[in-house]
Amino acid sequence: MGPRAGAAVLAILCTGCAVQHQANGKVTIGLDEAQLFGRQIEAFRLRDGSTGALRVLNGVYSVKFDSHAQVVPVGRASTARIVNTAQVGDRLTVLVEKAEQGCAYKYQFITLRGSEVNTWDLTGDCQTVPNVTLGEDGAQRVDFWLRNQVKRFKYVDGRLLRFDIPMSSLVAPDASPAPATSSTPRTGAKNASSSGAPARTTRKTPPPRQSAGVEPSAAPRPVATPSVKPPVSPKLEFGAQEEKPVRIVLDK
């Protein structure tokens, strides 16, 4: 077998590999069962032209970047989908929505720069769909409009900051808040816009593609109706709390 043929065979075999970087410095290569036997939910493109994908196998979800062999775990969930991707400075951000036991709407925020990946778990009240915006200041914001406050996660300069903005600072005491306008569900994820306008998300899950060894998906969870919310001014961002990430180093 010549060098070119050997390289082609190796490339084919590596599509089903998963590289794990252990704490003791050792690197192990195992079988990526989700790649071989699972189902791809959604794919997205990176700045370098490569792609990443959200996959599922037996109820366990993960994200894999084609330019790397290592898998970023998302965990066990009844359903999951990508709701937003954006380029924030030199980092790609991916927001994954998942339904776990006891929390119907939980979110995982993943950032990628080179071979460095950071992940955070974001939760509002397990019932609220966030508004996602990309501001003129270059920061990405994920806003959960809760009963008494807006829980804001702001990603900028590689850091994720949390702000708890009281609802009283958004609406005057003698004024009634405008009724929320329901949006029509649409298929697919919506990227954050550069204008800062809220990106409306949907609750529709892509139709399943049955693969060998994959059981049919569970019954869909209750539908949450997304609503249009006005942007919350950055001037209300006081008392920042930095959220610490889980750091992953991908192998090239």
C-alpha positions as CSV (number, residue, x, y, z in Angstrom):
1,M,0.0,0.0,0.0
2,G,1.4,3.4,-1.0
3,P,1.7,6.5,1.2
4,R,-1.4,8.1,-0.4
5,A,-3.5,5.0,0.0
6,G,-2.4,4.6,3.6
7,A,-3.3,8.2,4.3
8,A,-6.7,7.8,2.8
9,V,-7.4,4.7,4.9
10,L,-6.3,6.4,8.0
11,A,-8.5,9.4,7.3
12,I,-11.5,7.1,6.8
13,L,-10.8,5.3,10.1
14,C,-10.3,8.5,12.0
15,T,-13.8,9.7,11.2
16,G,-14.9,7.1,13.7
17,C,-12.3,7.9,16.4
18,A,-12.5,10.0,19.5
19,V,-9.4,11.3,21.2
20,Q,-9.4,11.8,25.0
21,H,-6.9,14.0,26.7
22,Q,-6.5,12.6,30.3
23,A,-5.4,14.5,33.4
24,N,-2.1,12.6,33.6
25,G,-1.1,13.9,30.2
26,K,-1.8,10.6,28.3
27,V,-3.7,10.7,25.1
28,T,-6.0,7.7,24.3
29,I,-7.8,7.1,21.0
30,G,-11.1,5.2,21.2
31,L,-14.1,4.4,19.0
32,D,-16.5,7.3,18.4
33,E,-19.7,5.3,18.6
34,A,-21.9,8.3,18.2
35,Q,-20.1,9.0,14.8
36,L,-20.6,5.4,13.7
37,F,-23.9,4.3,15.1
38,G,-25.6,7.5,16.3
39,R,-27.7,10.2,14.6
40,Q,-26.6,13.7,13.6
41,I,-29.0,16.4,14.8
42,E,-27.5,19.5,13.4
43,A,-24.3,20.8,11.8
44,F,-22.6,24.2,11.7
45,R,-19.6,25.7,10.0
46,L,-16.5,27.2,11.6
47,R,-14.5,30.2,10.4
48,D,-11.8,27.9,8.9
49,G,-14.3,26.2,6.7
50,S,-14.6,23.0,8.7
51,T,-17.8,21.9,10.4
52,G,-19.0,20.8,13.7
53,A,-22.1,18.7,14.6
54,L,-24.4,17.9,17.4
55,R,-25.0,14.1,17.6
56,V,-26.9,11.6,19.8
57,L,-26.6,8.0,20.6
58,N,-28.9,6.2,23.0
59,G,-30.1,9.5,24.6
60,V,-26.5,10.9,25.1
61,Y,-25.7,14.0,23.1
62,S,-22.3,15.4,22.2
63,V,-20.6,18.0,19.9
64,K,-17.7,17.1,17.6
65,F,-15.6,19.5,15.6
66,D,-14.4,18.0,12.3
67,S,-11.0,19.8,12.5
68,H,-10.4,17.9,15.8
69,A,-10.9,14.3,16.9
70,Q,-12.1,15.0,20.5
71,V,-15.8,15.1,21.5
72,V,-17.3,17.8,23.7
73,P,-20.0,16.1,25.9
74,V,-23.4,17.6,26.2
75,G,-24.9,14.8,28.3
76,R,-28.0,12.7,28.6
77,A,-31.2,14.5,27.6
78,S,-34.6,13.7,26.1
79,T,-33.9,16.1,23.3
80,A,-31.3,18.8,22.3
81,R,-30.7,21.2,19.5
82,I,-28.4,24.1,18.5
83,V,-30.2,27.4,18.9
84,N,-27.4,29.8,18.1
85,T,-23.9,30.1,16.7
86,A,-21.9,33.3,16.5
87,Q,-18.4,34.7,16.0
88,V,-17.4,36.7,19.0
89,G,-14.0,38.2,18.4
90,D,-11.7,35.3,17.6
91,R,-14.0,32.7,19.3
92,L,-16.9,30.7,17.9
93,T,-19.8,30.4,20.3
94,V,-22.4,27.6,20.2
95,L,-25.5,27.6,22.4
96,V,-27.1,24.2,22.8
97,E,-30.6,23.7,24.3
98,K,-31.4,20.5,26.0
99,A,-34.2,18.9,28.0
100,E,-33.0,17.0,31.1
101,Q,-35.0,15.3,33.8
102,G,-36.4,18.0,36.1
103,C,-35.4,20.9,33.7
104,A,-37.2,21.2,30.4
105,Y,-35.1,24.1,29.1
106,K,-31.4,24.0,30.0
107,Y,-28.6,25.5,28.0
108,Q,-24.9,24.7,27.4
109,F,-22.7,27.5,26.1
110,I,-19.7,26.3,24.2
111,T,-16.8,28.5,22.9
112,L,-14.0,27.4,20.6
113,R,-10.7,29.2,19.8
114,G,-8.1,27.0,18.1
115,S,-7.9,23.8,20.2
116,E,-9.3,25.4,23.3
117,V,-12.9,24.8,24.3
118,N,-14.8,26.3,27.3
119,T,-18.3,25.2,28.3
120,W,-20.8,26.6,30.8
121,D,-24.2,25.4,31.9
122,L,-26.9,28.2,31.7
123,T,-30.2,27.9,33.4
124,G,-33.0,30.4,33.8
125,D,-36.0,28.8,35.5
126,C,-36.1,25.6,33.3
127,Q,-39.2,27.1,31.6
128,T,-37.9,30.2,29.9
129,V,-36.4,30.5,26.4
130,P,-33.6,33.2,26.4
131,N,-33.2,36.1,24.0
132,V,-29.7,36.0,22.4
133,T,-28.1,39.2,21.0
134,L,-24.7,40.2,19.6
135,G,-24.2,43.9,20.5
136,E,-22.3,46.7,18.8
137,D,-19.8,46.4,21.7
138,G,-18.8,43.0,20.5
139,A,-20.3,41.2,23.4
140,Q,-22.8,38.4,23.2
141,R,-25.7,38.4,25.7
142,V,-28.1,35.6,26.7
143,D,-31.1,37.1,28.6
144,F,-33.6,35.0,30.6
145,W,-36.7,37.1,31.3
146,L,-37.9,35.7,34.7
147,R,-40.7,36.8,36.9
148,N,-38.8,39.4,38.9
149,Q,-35.6,39.9,37.1
150,V,-33.6,39.5,33.8
151,K,-30.8,37.0,34.3
152,R,-28.2,38.0,31.9
153,F,-25.1,36.1,30.8
154,K,-22.6,38.3,28.9
155,Y,-19.7,36.8,27.0
156,V,-16.9,39.1,26.1
157,D,-13.0,38.8,26.0
158,G,-13.2,35.1,26.7
159,R,-15.1,35.6,30.0
160,L,-18.8,34.9,30.9
161,L,-20.3,37.4,33.3
162,R,-23.6,37.1,35.0
163,F,-25.9,40.0,35.9
164,D,-29.2,39.9,37.8
165,I,-31.2,42.9,36.6
166,P,-34.3,43.7,38.6
167,M,-37.5,44.0,36.6
168,S,-38.2,47.2,38.5
169,S,-35.3,48.9,36.7
170,L,-36.9,48.1,33.3
171,V,-40.5,49.3,33.9
172,A,-41.6,52.5,35.6
173,P,-43.8,51.9,38.7
174,D,-46.8,53.6,37.2
175,A,-46.5,52.0,33.8
176,S,-47.8,48.7,32.6
177,P,-45.5,46.5,30.7
178,A,-46.4,46.0,27.0
179,P,-47.9,42.6,26.2
180,A,-45.4,40.1,24.8
181,T,-45.9,39.3,21.1
182,S,-45.8,35.6,20.3
183,S,-43.7,34.6,17.3
184,T,-44.6,32.0,14.8
185,P,-42.5,28.8,15.2
186,R,-39.9,28.4,12.5
187,T,-37.5,25.6,11.7
188,G,-33.8,25.9,12.4
189,A,-31.6,27.9,14.8
190,K,-31.3,31.7,14.5
191,N,-27.8,33.3,14.7
192,A,-27.4,36.4,16.9
193,S,-27.6,39.5,14.7
194,S,-25.0,42.3,14.7
195,S,-27.7,44.9,15.2
196,G,-28.4,43.7,18.7
197,A,-32.0,42.7,18.0
198,P,-33.1,39.7,20.0
199,A,-32.8,36.4,18.1
200,R,-36.1,34.5,18.4
201,T,-35.8,30.8,19.0
202,T,-38.2,28.0,18.2
203,R,-39.3,24.8,19.8
204,K,-39.5,22.6,16.7
205,T,-37.1,19.7,16.7
206,P,-35.6,18.6,13.4
207,P,-37.2,15.3,12.0
208,P,-35.3,12.3,13.2
209,R,-33.2,10.2,10.8
210,Q,-33.2,6.7,12.0
211,S,-29.8,5.0,12.1
212,A,-28.7,1.5,13.1
213,G,-28.6,1.0,16.9
214,V,-30.6,4.2,17.6
215,E,-33.9,3.9,19.4
216,P,-36.8,6.2,18.4
217,S,-36.8,9.5,20.3
218,A,-39.1,10.0,23.3
219,A,-42.3,11.9,23.2
220,P,-41.8,15.7,22.7
221,R,-41.8,17.9,25.8
222,P,-44.4,20.7,26.2
223,V,-44.0,23.5,23.8
224,A,-42.8,26.9,25.2
225,T,-44.0,29.9,23.2
226,P,-41.2,32.3,22.5
227,S,-41.9,36.0,22.8
228,V,-40.3,39.2,21.6
229,K,-38.6,41.1,24.3
230,P,-36.9,44.6,24.1
231,P,-33.1,44.8,24.4
232,V,-31.9,45.5,27.9
233,S,-29.5,48.4,28.0
234,P,-25.9,47.6,28.9
235,K,-26.1,50.5,31.3
236,L,-28.1,48.3,33.7
237,E,-25.2,45.8,34.0
238,F,-24.1,46.2,37.7
239,G,-22.6,43.7,40.1
240,A,-21.0,41.3,37.6
241,Q,-20.3,37.7,38.7
242,E,-17.9,35.8,36.6
243,E,-18.9,32.2,35.8
244,K,-16.0,29.7,35.7
245,P,-15.9,27.4,32.7
246,V,-15.1,23.8,32.2
247,R,-12.0,23.9,30.0
248,I,-11.2,21.3,27.4
249,V,-8.1,21.1,25.2
250,L,-8.8,19.5,21.8
251,D,-6.1,17.5,20.1
252,K,-5.1,18.5,16.6
